[in-house]
Amino acid sequence: MPKIVDHAAQRDTLVDGAFEFFADSGYAALSMRGLATRLGVTTGVLYHYFDTKNAIFEQSLLRSTERHIRAALEAVDLSAPTPERALSLATWVVEHQDDLKRTLLLALDA
């Protein structure tokens, strides 16, 4: 019986893992082969889901950015007056500055 694979979940797992490795090593330092090895898959699996290293990089950066935006929006009461919204957003940024810095540095690295 063939193995049933949840392709969406597999793709998400690869994208999330790739972000960590890109953030740790930098874009230029990773090849598709090196990325596959670190993710514990074959290069064939990576190429099944992504045409290029840039494609997986863009998806991982986009996913991280979307998570930050969603989390920031959840932290801010959009019905509150502007000064309160600004304060709660600033508080959120300070609390998550290490993750935000990592994402920004990775985006600038490429």
C-alpha positions, 0 to 999 in steps of 0.5 A: 500500500502506498504511503499517504503524504499530506503534501501541504503539511510536508511543504509547511514543515520544509518551509518552517525548517528552512527558515531556521537554517537560512536564519542561522547560516545565511542565504548564500551559505546554503545550497539545496543539497545542504538544506535538504541534508539539514532538513533530513530529506533528499534533494529530490523531495525539496525539488518536488516542492520548490523549483529553486533555493530562492523559492523556498527562501521566499516562502519561508521569509513570507511565512515568517513575516505573515506570522509576525503580522498576525501576532502583532494584530492579535496584540493590538486592540484595533478599536482602541484609540490611536495612542493606545494602539501605538503603545500596544504595538510598540510593546509587542515589537519590544517583546518580539524584537529578537525574532523581528530582527532575525527576520529582517536580517535574513531578508536583507541578507538575500 
